[in-house]
Structure formats: structure tokens, C-alpha cells
Amino acid sequence: MTCMEAGLREDAAFAELARAVAHRQRIDAKLAIYDDHWEGYEAALQDMEAAVQAYWLALEAVREARGRHYAKP
């Protein structure tokens, strides 16, 4: 192998490494977007759970109020 061939192989290896690094960076960026969305989904789910709990508490209060209203002597 000549010095020129070795240099060309080295250049090709560095180019392949640069492509691999760029690919990894694209994957990392996509994962970061997914993580951001996941945090948003978790927050929305917690909000929904709180709303359902508030609904059930309100429903229970209405049932108690109706029970007291109809239980009057």
C-alpha cells in the first residue's frame, strides 16, 4: 500500500466516522423530541386524573345533597 492509498483510506474512514456521528446526533435529536412529548403526555395524564377525581368528588357531593333533600321529614 502506498502512502497515497493509506491517506485515501484514512480520509474515507474519517468521512465514515463523520457520517456515523451525524447519524447519532440525528437520533439523539429525535429522542430529545420524544422525551419532550412524553413529558407533555405525562403532564396531560396527570391533569386528566385530577379532573376525573374532581368530577367524582362533585358527583359524590351532588348525591349527598340529593339524599339530604329527599330525606327531609
PyMOL Python script that loads the backbone (N, CA, C, O; Angstrom):
from pymol import cmd

cmd.read_pdbstr("""\
ATOM      1  N   MET A   1       0.852  -1.159   0.000  1.00  0.00           N
ATOM      2  CA  MET A   1       0.000   0.000   0.000  1.00  0.00           C
ATOM      3  C   MET A   1       0.902   1.228   0.000  1.00  0.00           C
ATOM      4  O   MET A   1       1.865   1.331   0.761  1.00  0.00           O
ATOM      5  N   THR A   2       0.562   2.113  -0.849  1.00  0.00           N
ATOM      6  CA  THR A   2       1.358   3.337  -0.937  1.00  0.00           C
ATOM      7  C   THR A   2       0.877   4.337   0.103  1.00  0.00           C
ATOM      8  O   THR A   2      -0.180   4.183   0.716  1.00  0.00           O
ATOM      9  N   CYS A   3       1.661   5.322   0.269  1.00  0.00           N
ATOM     10  CA  CYS A   3       1.319   6.377   1.226  1.00  0.00           C
ATOM     11  C   CYS A   3       0.037   7.087   0.783  1.00  0.00           C
ATOM     12  O   CYS A   3      -0.780   7.482   1.615  1.00  0.00           O
ATOM     13  N   MET A   4      -0.130   7.242  -0.512  1.00  0.00           N
ATOM     14  CA  MET A   4      -1.330   7.902  -1.036  1.00  0.00           C
ATOM     15  C   MET A   4      -2.577   7.050  -0.772  1.00  0.00           C
ATOM     16  O   MET A   4      -3.625   7.576  -0.399  1.00  0.00           O
ATOM     17  N   GLU A   5      -2.459   5.739  -0.968  1.00  0.00           N
ATOM     18  CA  GLU A   5      -3.587   4.836  -0.709  1.00  0.00           C
ATOM     19  C   GLU A   5      -3.955   4.856   0.773  1.00  0.00           C
ATOM     20  O   GLU A   5      -5.134   4.866   1.126  1.00  0.00           O
ATOM     21  N   ALA A   6      -2.945   4.862   1.631  1.00  0.00           N
ATOM     22  CA  ALA A   6      -3.196   4.913   3.072  1.00  0.00           C
ATOM     23  C   ALA A   6      -3.905   6.215   3.437  1.00  0.00           C
ATOM     24  O   ALA A   6      -4.812   6.227   4.269  1.00  0.00           O
ATOM     25  N   GLY A   7      -3.488   7.292   2.816  1.00  0.00           N
ATOM     26  CA  GLY A   7      -4.132   8.588   3.065  1.00  0.00           C
ATOM     27  C   GLY A   7      -5.582   8.588   2.611  1.00  0.00           C
ATOM     28  O   GLY A   7      -6.451   9.140   3.287  1.00  0.00           O
ATOM     29  N   LEU A   8      -5.843   7.966   1.463  1.00  0.00           N
ATOM     30  CA  LEU A   8      -7.218   7.888   0.962  1.00  0.00           C
ATOM     31  C   LEU A   8      -8.092   7.035   1.877  1.00  0.00           C
ATOM     32  O   LEU A   8      -9.248   7.370   2.134  1.00  0.00           O
ATOM     33  N   ARG A   9      -7.530   5.934   2.365  1.00  0.00           N
ATOM     34  CA  ARG A   9      -8.290   5.083   3.291  1.00  0.00           C
ATOM     35  C   ARG A   9      -8.570   5.827   4.596  1.00  0.00           C
ATOM     36  O   ARG A   9      -9.654   5.728   5.171  1.00  0.00           O
ATOM     37  N   GLU A  10      -7.571   6.565   5.040  1.00  0.00           N
ATOM     38  CA  GLU A  10      -7.758   7.333   6.262  1.00  0.00           C
ATOM     39  C   GLU A  10      -8.853   8.380   6.066  1.00  0.00           C
ATOM     40  O   GLU A  10      -9.712   8.558   6.930  1.00  0.00           O
ATOM     41  N   ASP A  11      -8.819   9.068   4.930  1.00  0.00           N
ATOM     42  CA  ASP A  11      -9.859  10.057   4.628  1.00  0.00           C
ATOM     43  C   ASP A  11     -11.238   9.403   4.572  1.00  0.00           C
ATOM     44  O   ASP A  11     -12.213   9.956   5.081  1.00  0.00           O
ATOM     45  N   ALA A  12     -11.315   8.232   3.955  1.00  0.00           N
ATOM     46  CA  ALA A  12     -12.590   7.515   3.866  1.00  0.00           C
ATOM     47  C   ALA A  12     -13.070   7.100   5.255  1.00  0.00           C
ATOM     48  O   ALA A  12     -14.262   7.173   5.555  1.00  0.00           O
ATOM     49  N   ALA A  13     -12.142   6.667   6.094  1.00  0.00           N
ATOM     50  CA  ALA A  13     -12.508   6.265   7.451  1.00  0.00           C
ATOM     51  C   ALA A  13     -13.025   7.458   8.248  1.00  0.00           C
ATOM     52  O   ALA A  13     -14.013   7.340   8.973  1.00  0.00           O
ATOM     53  N   PHE A  14     -12.362   8.604   8.116  1.00  0.00           N
ATOM     54  CA  PHE A  14     -12.831   9.795   8.819  1.00  0.00           C
ATOM     55  C   PHE A  14     -14.179  10.268   8.282  1.00  0.00           C
ATOM     56  O   PHE A  14     -15.020  10.742   9.046  1.00  0.00           O
ATOM     57  N   ALA A  15     -14.387  10.143   6.982  1.00  0.00           N
ATOM     58  CA  ALA A  15     -15.682  10.514   6.404  1.00  0.00           C
ATOM     59  C   ALA A  15     -16.784   9.600   6.938  1.00  0.00           C
ATOM     60  O   ALA A  15     -17.877  10.065   7.261  1.00  0.00           O
ATOM     61  N   GLU A  16     -16.498   8.303   7.032  1.00  0.00           N
ATOM     62  CA  GLU A  16     -17.475   7.357   7.581  1.00  0.00           C
ATOM     63  C   GLU A  16     -17.750   7.664   9.052  1.00  0.00           C
ATOM     64  O   GLU A  16     -18.893   7.592   9.504  1.00  0.00           O
ATOM     65  N   LEU A  17     -16.709   8.002   9.788  1.00  0.00           N
ATOM     66  CA  LEU A  17     -16.881   8.376  11.193  1.00  0.00           C
ATOM     67  C   LEU A  17     -17.746   9.633  11.310  1.00  0.00           C
ATOM     68  O   LEU A  17     -18.615   9.709  12.179  1.00  0.00           O
ATOM     69  N   ALA A  18     -17.515  10.604  10.450  1.00  0.00           N
ATOM     70  CA  ALA A  18     -18.314  11.832  10.470  1.00  0.00           C
ATOM     71  C   ALA A  18     -19.780  11.526  10.165  1.00  0.00           C
ATOM     72  O   ALA A  18     -20.671  12.105  10.785  1.00  0.00           O
ATOM     73  N   ARG A  19     -20.041  10.622   9.216  1.00  0.00           N
ATOM     74  CA  ARG A  19     -21.420  10.230   8.905  1.00  0.00           C
ATOM     75  C   ARG A  19     -22.060   9.527  10.099  1.00  0.00           C
ATOM     76  O   ARG A  19     -23.227   9.762  10.411  1.00  0.00           O
ATOM     77  N   ALA A  20     -21.295   8.669  10.764  1.00  0.00           N
ATOM     78  CA  ALA A  20     -21.820   7.955  11.929  1.00  0.00           C
ATOM     79  C   ALA A  20     -22.147   8.925  13.063  1.00  0.00           C
ATOM     80  O   ALA A  20     -23.174   8.788  13.727  1.00  0.00           O
ATOM     81  N   VAL A  21     -21.276   9.899  13.280  1.00  0.00           N
ATOM     82  CA  VAL A  21     -21.514  10.897  14.329  1.00  0.00           C
ATOM     83  C   VAL A  21     -22.751  11.727  13.991  1.00  0.00           C
ATOM     84  O   VAL A  21     -23.570  11.999  14.868  1.00  0.00           O
ATOM     85  N   ALA A  22     -22.892  12.129  12.732  1.00  0.00           N
ATOM     86  CA  ALA A  22     -24.064  12.903  12.318  1.00  0.00           C
ATOM     87  C   ALA A  22     -25.339  12.085  12.492  1.00  0.00           C
ATOM     88  O   ALA A  22     -26.364  12.606  12.931  1.00  0.00           O
ATOM     89  N   HIS A  23     -25.270  10.808  12.147  1.00  0.00           N
ATOM     90  CA  HIS A  23     -26.429   9.932  12.316  1.00  0.00           C
ATOM     91  C   HIS A  23     -26.801   9.825  13.793  1.00  0.00           C
ATOM     92  O   HIS A  23     -27.979   9.891  14.145  1.00  0.00           O
ATOM     93  N   ARG A  24     -25.814   9.662  14.640  1.00  0.00           N
ATOM     94  CA  ARG A  24     -26.061   9.575  16.086  1.00  0.00           C
ATOM     95  C   ARG A  24     -26.673  10.874  16.601  1.00  0.00           C
ATOM     96  O   ARG A  24     -27.567  10.842  17.447  1.00  0.00           O
ATOM     97  N   GLN A  25     -26.208  12.002  16.107  1.00  0.00           N
ATOM     98  CA  GLN A  25     -26.762  13.286  16.533  1.00  0.00           C
ATOM     99  C   GLN A  25     -28.220  13.425  16.106  1.00  0.00           C
ATOM    100  O   GLN A  25     -29.033  13.972  16.851  1.00  0.00           O
ATOM    101  N   ARG A  26     -28.559  12.932  14.909  1.00  0.00           N
ATOM    102  CA  ARG A  26     -29.958  12.964  14.459  1.00  0.00           C
ATOM    103  C   ARG A  26     -30.824  12.085  15.359  1.00  0.00           C
ATOM    104  O   ARG A  26     -31.937  12.464  15.725  1.00  0.00           O
ATOM    105  N   ILE A  27     -30.307  10.918  15.709  1.00  0.00           N
ATOM    106  CA  ILE A  27     -31.045  10.020  16.608  1.00  0.00           C
ATOM    107  C   ILE A  27     -31.233  10.683  17.969  1.00  0.00           C
ATOM    108  O   ILE A  27     -32.327  10.641  18.532  1.00  0.00           O
ATOM    109  N   ASP A  28     -30.177  11.293  18.500  1.00  0.00           N
ATOM    110  CA  ASP A  28     -30.277  11.970  19.797  1.00  0.00           C
ATOM    111  C   ASP A  28     -31.302  13.100  19.752  1.00  0.00           C
ATOM    112  O   ASP A  28     -32.053  13.298  20.707  1.00  0.00           O
ATOM    113  N   ALA A  29     -31.335  13.845  18.636  1.00  0.00           N
ATOM    114  CA  ALA A  29     -32.309  14.932  18.499  1.00  0.00           C
ATOM    115  C   ALA A  29     -33.733  14.381  18.481  1.00  0.00           C
ATOM    116  O   ALA A  29     -34.633  14.951  19.099  1.00  0.00           O
ATOM    117  N   LYS A  30     -33.932  13.273  17.772  1.00  0.00           N
ATOM    118  CA  LYS A  30     -35.269  12.666  17.731  1.00  0.00           C
ATOM    119  C   LYS A  30     -35.672  12.160  19.112  1.00  0.00           C
ATOM    120  O   LYS A  30     -36.828  12.297  19.510  1.00  0.00           O
ATOM    121  N   LEU A  31     -34.733  11.581  19.838  1.00  0.00           N
ATOM    122  CA  LEU A  31     -35.030  11.105  21.192  1.00  0.00           C
ATOM    123  C   LEU A  31     -35.374  12.264  22.123  1.00  0.00           C
ATOM    124  O   LEU A  31     -36.248  12.139  22.981  1.00  0.00           O
ATOM    125  N   ALA A  32     -34.689  13.384  21.952  1.00  0.00           N
ATOM    126  CA  ALA A  32     -34.981  14.555  22.782  1.00  0.00           C
ATOM    127  C   ALA A  32     -36.398  15.051  22.514  1.00  0.00           C
ATOM    128  O   ALA A  32     -37.112  15.423  23.445  1.00  0.00           O
ATOM    129  N   ILE A  33     -36.809  15.058  21.244  1.00  0.00           N
ATOM    130  CA  ILE A  33     -38.177  15.458  20.905  1.00  0.00           C
ATOM    131  C   ILE A  33     -39.164  14.489  21.540  1.00  0.00           C
ATOM    132  O   ILE A  33     -40.169  14.908  22.115  1.00  0.00           O
ATOM    133  N   TYR A  34     -38.878  13.194  21.437  1.00  0.00           N
ATOM    134  CA  TYR A  34     -39.760  12.182  22.034  1.00  0.00           C
ATOM    135  C   TYR A  34     -39.861  12.384  23.543  1.00  0.00           C
ATOM    136  O   TYR A  34     -40.950  12.297  24.110  1.00  0.00           O
ATOM    137  N   ASP A  35     -38.725  12.654  24.195  1.00  0.00           N
ATOM    138  CA  ASP A  35     -38.733  12.878  25.645  1.00  0.00           C
ATOM    139  C   ASP A  35     -39.588  14.088  26.003  1.00  0.00           C
ATOM    140  O   ASP A  35     -40.345  14.053  26.973  1.00  0.00           O
ATOM    141  N   ASP A  36     -39.466  15.174  25.208  1.00  0.00           N
ATOM    142  CA  ASP A  36     -40.278  16.365  25.465  1.00  0.00           C
ATOM    143  C   ASP A  36     -41.760  16.044  25.331  1.00  0.00           C
ATOM    144  O   ASP A  36     -42.572  16.463  26.156  1.00  0.00           O
ATOM    145  N   HIS A  37     -42.109  15.294  24.278  1.00  0.00           N
ATOM    146  CA  HIS A  37     -43.512  14.925  24.086  1.00  0.00           C
ATOM    147  C   HIS A  37     -43.980  14.026  25.225  1.00  0.00           C
ATOM    148  O   HIS A  37     -45.100  14.175  25.712  1.00  0.00           O
ATOM    149  N   TRP A  38     -43.134  13.101  25.648  1.00  0.00           N
ATOM    150  CA  TRP A  38     -43.520  12.186  26.717  1.00  0.00           C
ATOM    151  C   TRP A  38     -43.813  12.954  27.998  1.00  0.00           C
ATOM    152  O   TRP A  38     -44.778  12.651  28.700  1.00  0.00           O
ATOM    153  N   GLU A  39     -42.980  13.949  28.306  1.00  0.00           N
ATOM    154  CA  GLU A  39     -43.226  14.759  29.497  1.00  0.00           C
ATOM    155  C   GLU A  39     -44.555  15.488  29.369  1.00  0.00           C
ATOM    156  O   GLU A  39     -45.293  15.621  30.346  1.00  0.00           O
ATOM    157  N   GLY A  40     -44.861  15.962  28.162  1.00  0.00           N
ATOM    158  CA  GLY A  40     -46.152  16.613  27.928  1.00  0.00           C
ATOM    159  C   GLY A  40     -47.307  15.648  28.107  1.00  0.00           C
ATOM    160  O   GLY A  40     -48.336  16.005  28.681  1.00  0.00           O
ATOM    161  N   TYR A  41     -47.142  14.414  27.615  1.00  0.00           N
ATOM    162  CA  TYR A  41     -48.190  13.404  27.770  1.00  0.00           C
ATOM    163  C   TYR A  41     -48.398  13.064  29.241  1.00  0.00           C
ATOM    164  O   TYR A  41     -49.531  12.912  29.697  1.00  0.00           O
ATOM    165  N   GLU A  42     -47.294  12.946  29.979  1.00  0.00           N
ATOM    166  CA  GLU A  42     -47.409  12.644  31.410  1.00  0.00           C
ATOM    167  C   GLU A  42     -48.142  13.764  32.142  1.00  0.00           C
ATOM    168  O   GLU A  42     -48.990  13.500  32.994  1.00  0.00           O
ATOM    169  N   ALA A  43     -47.817  15.008  31.814  1.00  0.00           N
ATOM    170  CA  ALA A  43     -48.483  16.145  32.457  1.00  0.00           C
ATOM    171  C   ALA A  43     -49.970  16.160  32.106  1.00  0.00           C
ATOM    172  O   ALA A  43     -50.810  16.413  32.969  1.00  0.00           O
ATOM    173  N   ALA A  44     -50.294  15.889  30.846  1.00  0.00           N
ATOM    174  CA  ALA A  44     -51.701  15.856  30.439  1.00  0.00           C
ATOM    175  C   ALA A  44     -52.440  14.732  31.155  1.00  0.00           C
ATOM    176  O   ALA A  44     -53.589  14.901  31.563  1.00  0.00           O
ATOM    177  N   LEU A  45     -51.787  13.597  31.304  1.00  0.00           N
ATOM    178  CA  LEU A  45     -52.410  12.475  32.005  1.00  0.00           C
ATOM    179  C   LEU A  45     -52.667  12.822  33.469  1.00  0.00           C
ATOM    180  O   LEU A  45     -53.720  12.488  34.012  1.00  0.00           O
ATOM    181  N   GLN A  46     -51.721  13.483  34.100  1.00  0.00           N
ATOM    182  CA  GLN A  46     -51.918  13.895  35.493  1.00  0.00           C
ATOM    183  C   GLN A  46     -53.059  14.899  35.606  1.00  0.00           C
ATOM    184  O   GLN A  46     -53.850  14.838  36.547  1.00  0.00           O
ATOM    185  N   ASP A  47     -53.145  15.827  34.644  1.00  0.00           N
ATOM    186  CA  ASP A  47     -54.251  16.783  34.648  1.00  0.00           C
ATOM    187  C   ASP A  47     -55.585  16.062  34.480  1.00  0.00           C
ATOM    188  O   ASP A  47     -56.568  16.396  35.142  1.00  0.00           O
ATOM    189  N   MET A  48     -55.612  15.073  33.592  1.00  0.00           N
ATOM    190  CA  MET A  48     -56.839  14.321  33.365  1.00  0.00           C
ATOM    191  C   MET A  48     -57.236  13.544  34.617  1.00  0.00           C
ATOM    192  O   MET A  48     -58.413  13.494  34.977  1.00  0.00           O
ATOM    193  N   GLU A  49     -56.257  12.942  35.275  1.00  0.00           N
ATOM    194  CA  GLU A  49     -56.547  12.212  36.510  1.00  0.00           C
ATOM    195  C   GLU A  49     -57.109  13.148  37.576  1.00  0.00           C
ATOM    196  O   GLU A  49     -58.041  12.783  38.292  1.00  0.00           O
ATOM    197  N   ALA A  50     -56.554  14.343  37.684  1.00  0.00           N
ATOM    198  CA  ALA A  50     -57.055  15.319  38.655  1.00  0.00           C
ATOM    199  C   ALA A  50     -58.480  15.742  38.300  1.00  0.00           C
ATOM    200  O   ALA A  50     -59.317  15.904  39.188  1.00  0.00           O
ATOM    201  N   ALA A  51     -58.759  15.923  37.011  1.00  0.00           N
ATOM    202  CA  ALA A  51     -60.108  16.303  36.587  1.00  0.00           C
ATOM    203  C   ALA A  51     -61.108  15.196  36.890  1.00  0.00           C
ATOM    204  O   ALA A  51     -62.223  15.477  37.331  1.00  0.00           O
ATOM    205  N   VAL A  52     -60.730  13.951  36.660  1.00  0.00           N
ATOM    206  CA  VAL A  52     -61.625  12.829  36.954  1.00  0.00           C
ATOM    207  C   VAL A  52     -61.886  12.748  38.454  1.00  0.00           C
ATOM    208  O   VAL A  52     -63.018  12.517  38.881  1.00  0.00           O
ATOM    209  N   GLN A  53     -60.847  12.937  39.244  1.00  0.00           N
ATOM    210  CA  GLN A  53     -61.021  12.906  40.697  1.00  0.00           C
ATOM    211  C   GLN A  53     -61.959  14.032  41.145  1.00  0.00           C
ATOM    212  O   GLN A  53     -62.825  13.814  41.992  1.00  0.00           O
ATOM    213  N   ALA A  54     -61.791  15.227  40.586  1.00  0.00           N
ATOM    214  CA  ALA A  54     -62.675  16.346  40.933  1.00  0.00           C
ATOM    215  C   ALA A  54     -64.111  16.043  40.515  1.00  0.00           C
ATOM    216  O   ALA A  54     -65.050  16.374  41.239  1.00  0.00           O
ATOM    217  N   TYR A  55     -64.287  15.419  39.358  1.00  0.00           N
ATOM    218  CA  TYR A  55     -65.623  15.038  38.890  1.00  0.00           C
ATOM    219  C   TYR A  55     -66.283  14.081  39.875  1.00  0.00           C
ATOM    220  O   TYR A  55     -67.448  14.259  40.233  1.00  0.00           O
ATOM    221  N   TRP A  56     -65.542  13.068  40.311  1.00  0.00           N
ATOM    222  CA  TRP A  56     -66.111  12.094  41.243  1.00  0.00           C
ATOM    223  C   TRP A  56     -66.448  12.730  42.584  1.00  0.00           C
ATOM    224  O   TRP A  56     -67.465  12.394  43.191  1.00  0.00           O
ATOM    225  N   LEU A  57     -65.608  13.644  43.049  1.00  0.00           N
ATOM    226  CA  LEU A  57     -65.912  14.340  44.303  1.00  0.00           C
ATOM    227  C   LEU A  57     -67.173  15.192  44.159  1.00  0.00           C
ATOM    228  O   LEU A  57     -68.011  15.228  45.060  1.00  0.00           O
ATOM    229  N   ALA A  58     -67.304  15.877  43.024  1.00  0.00           N
ATOM    230  CA  ALA A  58     -68.502  16.684  42.785  1.00  0.00           C
ATOM    231  C   ALA A  58     -69.735  15.800  42.679  1.00  0.00           C
ATOM    232  O   ALA A  58     -70.788  16.139  43.219  1.00  0.00           O
ATOM    233  N   LEU A  59     -69.619  14.680  41.996  1.00  0.00           N
ATOM    234  CA  LEU A  59     -70.737  13.746  41.870  1.00  0.00           C
ATOM    235  C   LEU A  59     -71.160  13.215  43.238  1.00  0.00           C
ATOM    236  O   LEU A  59     -72.351  13.088  43.525  1.00  0.00           O
ATOM    237  N   GLU A  60     -70.185  12.910  44.066  1.00  0.00           N
ATOM    238  CA  GLU A  60     -70.483  12.432  45.420  1.00  0.00           C
ATOM    239  C   GLU A  60     -71.193  13.513  46.234  1.00  0.00           C
ATOM    240  O   GLU A  60     -72.122  13.217  46.986  1.00  0.00           O
ATOM    241  N   ALA A  61     -70.757  14.762  46.082  1.00  0.00           N
ATOM    242  CA  ALA A  61     -71.404  15.868  46.799  1.00  0.00           C
ATOM    243  C   ALA A  61     -72.845  16.045  46.327  1.00  0.00           C
ATOM    244  O   ALA A  61     -73.734  16.295  47.141  1.00  0.00           O
ATOM    245  N   VAL A  62     -73.084  15.918  45.025  1.00  0.00           N
ATOM    246  CA  VAL A  62     -74.446  16.026  44.492  1.00  0.00           C
ATOM    247  C   VAL A  62     -75.313  14.903  45.039  1.00  0.00           C
ATOM    248  O   VAL A  62     -76.455  15.143  45.430  1.00  0.00           O
ATOM    249  N   ARG A  63     -74.803  13.709  45.072  1.00  0.00           N
ATOM    250  CA  ARG A  63     -75.569  12.573  45.602  1.00  0.00           C
ATOM    251  C   ARG A  63     -75.921  12.789  47.074  1.00  0.00           C
ATOM    252  O   ARG A  63     -77.044  12.509  47.496  1.00  0.00           O
ATOM    253  N   GLU A  64     -74.968  13.283  47.845  1.00  0.00           N
ATOM    254  CA  GLU A  64     -75.238  13.549  49.257  1.00  0.00           C
ATOM    255  C   GLU A  64     -76.288  14.642  49.411  1.00  0.00           C
ATOM    256  O   GLU A  64     -77.180  14.538  50.253  1.00  0.00           O
ATOM    257  N   ALA A  65     -76.181  15.697  48.591  1.00  0.00           N
ATOM    258  CA  ALA A  65     -77.154  16.791  48.666  1.00  0.00           C
ATOM    259  C   ALA A  65     -78.546  16.296  48.292  1.00  0.00           C
ATOM    260  O   ALA A  65     -79.524  16.653  48.949  1.00  0.00           O
ATOM    261  N   ARG A  66     -78.647  15.489  47.261  1.00  0.00           N
ATOM    262  CA  ARG A  66     -79.946  14.930  46.871  1.00  0.00           C
ATOM    263  C   ARG A  66     -80.497  14.043  47.980  1.00  0.00           C
ATOM    264  O   ARG A  66     -81.686  14.083  48.297  1.00  0.00           O
ATOM    265  N   GLY A  67     -79.607  13.241  48.565  1.00  0.00           N
ATOM    266  CA  GLY A  67     -80.038  12.367  49.656  1.00  0.00           C
ATOM    267  C   GLY A  67     -80.591  13.161  50.826  1.00  0.00           C
ATOM    268  O   GLY A  67     -81.606  12.782  51.411  1.00  0.00           O
ATOM    269  N   ARG A  68     -79.928  14.267  51.173  1.00  0.00           N
ATOM    270  CA  ARG A  68     -80.413  15.118  52.268  1.00  0.00           C
ATOM    271  C   ARG A  68     -81.726  15.791  51.883  1.00  0.00           C
ATOM    272  O   ARG A  68     -82.622  15.929  52.716  1.00  0.00           O
ATOM    273  N   HIS A  69     -81.843  16.209  50.624  1.00  0.00           N
ATOM    274  CA  HIS A  69     -83.055  16.891  50.162  1.00  0.00           C
ATOM    275  C   HIS A  69     -84.265  15.960  50.221  1.00  0.00           C
ATOM    276  O   HIS A  69     -85.331  16.351  50.694  1.00  0.00           O
ATOM    277  N   TYR A  70     -84.098  14.743  49.744  1.00  0.00           N
ATOM    278  CA  TYR A  70     -85.222  13.805  49.712  1.00  0.00           C
ATOM    279  C   TYR A  70     -85.466  13.134  51.057  1.00  0.00           C
ATOM    280  O   TYR A  70     -86.500  12.494  51.251  1.00  0.00           O
ATOM    281  N   ALA A  71     -84.540  13.272  51.974  1.00  0.00           N
ATOM    282  CA  ALA A  71     -84.696  12.642  53.290  1.00  0.00           C
ATOM    283  C   ALA A  71     -85.391  13.561  54.282  1.00  0.00           C
ATOM    284  O   ALA A  71     -85.570  13.183  55.440  1.00  0.00           O
ATOM    285  N   LYS A  72     -85.788  14.760  53.860  1.00  0.00           N
ATOM    286  CA  LYS A  72     -86.442  15.703  54.778  1.00  0.00           C
ATOM    287  C   LYS A  72     -87.773  15.120  55.252  1.00  0.00           C
ATOM    288  O   LYS A  72     -88.528  14.544  54.468  1.00  0.00           O
ATOM    289  N   PRO A  73     -88.043  15.279  56.542  1.00  0.00           N
ATOM    290  CA  PRO A  73     -89.321  14.755  57.070  1.00  0.00           C
ATOM    291  C   PRO A  73     -90.516  15.603  56.693  1.00  0.00           C
ATOM    292  O   PRO A  73     -91.644  15.281  57.067  1.00  0.00           O
TER     293      PRO A  73
END
""", "prot")
cmd.dss("prot")
cmd.show_as("cartoon", "prot")
cmd.util.cbc("prot")
cmd.orient("prot")
